[in-house]
Amino acid sequence: MAEVRPSAGAGAPGLATIFPPGLQAIYGECRRLYPEQPNPLQVTAIVKYWLGGPDPLDYISMYRNLGDASLNIQEHWHYISFGLSDLYGDNRVHEYTGQDSPSGFGFELTFRLKREAGETAPPTWPAELMQGLARYVFQSENTFCSGDHVSWHIPLDNSESRIQHMLLTEDPQLQQVQTPFGIVNFLQIVGVCTEELQAAQQWNGQGILDLLRTVDVAGGPWLITDMRRGETIFEIDPHLQQDRVDKGIETEGSNLSGVSAKCAWTDLSRPPEDEEDSRSICIGAQPRRLSNKDTEQIREALRRGLEINNKPVLPPISGQRQNHDRPQSRKGSLESESSAAIIPHELVRTRQIENVHLKFNQESGTLIPLCLRYFPGFEHPTYDL
């Protein structure tokens, strides 16, 4: 749950000393951009994430941006998150790794929404959208980068809008912030239509973002989302598809490196009586289901392995990071060479499967041909969707 209230204002007299340093550093960048709005409306989680609440973002500030008529930049609402970076520096949410490393996940989210005529207060639905993206980051520990796309498949504001997906890019106004707990960048959410998302998948996100910047009604220089936009950029300017996207795909291919997918598989080489022993795996969502026979084999292998090894299976959780680009995952902190070395041979034994039936969710299935297009030996692949 969340509530909307005026922010306390980190720059208010007597409050600067009690504000967490990471939070105060981001507030400082907001005050630089909006000096006339020291206390904007703010959506705040009633129960903070570090106290067991469901919302990872502690706060989302909402500013009124007047735009710039000389640059055809329309007036809009500007949303800024607080919580993907390390606000507190005491390990309650993020591990501290030094001032020169990313703070927390290294970024905060922003969103620019066109202000409709007569609106006196910003809509609050973008705050829940940002919380949803933040939940994905916290649960998966996958970070976002400029040019990434997010397949949402429903209107972002739960209306009848064609804006049903998102691209991510650098915020055009907010600058990188150096906090006491590391570096914070600002990634802006950009609402797009299905056809624009598909073009980004087949070509690249940065290319589509550049095209959106050239069409004022589709975002303009600052990529402002208009939920009432009824046409794609390809309907507004049909030449963009052939002259830019198709040509870009032909000369550059796609820079899509991976997607989140659901996959189920069945071993078709097993005899019919073994049908109940089929395997199923759901990537990123559900664990692999094993037959009773396989379960008993694993239990026996583990028992024998533990009998001949007296080393601890799980080493102490390490506070160090794997690299300087992102924090070490909580799952990764429980893995080590010592624990891997005692896994019995039975657990790493492999076998060859002659035939396997794969099932993917619809979006992943439609992207398989794209994955195979430039793969050596798969010039004319055969597949069923």
Beta strands, then each sheet from edge to edge (+ up, - down):
strand 1: 2-6
strand 2: 41-45
strand 3: 59-65
strand 4: 76-82
strand 5: 102-114
strand 6: 149-151
strand 7: 165-170
strand 8: 177-179
strand 9: 182-192
strand 10: 263-267
strand 11: 280-282
strand 12: 286-289
strand 13: 356-360
sheet 1: 1+ 2- 3+ 4- 5+ 9+ 7- 6+
sheet 2: 1+ 2- 3+ 4- 5+ 9+ 8-
sheet 3: 10+ 13-
sheet 4: 11+ 12-
end
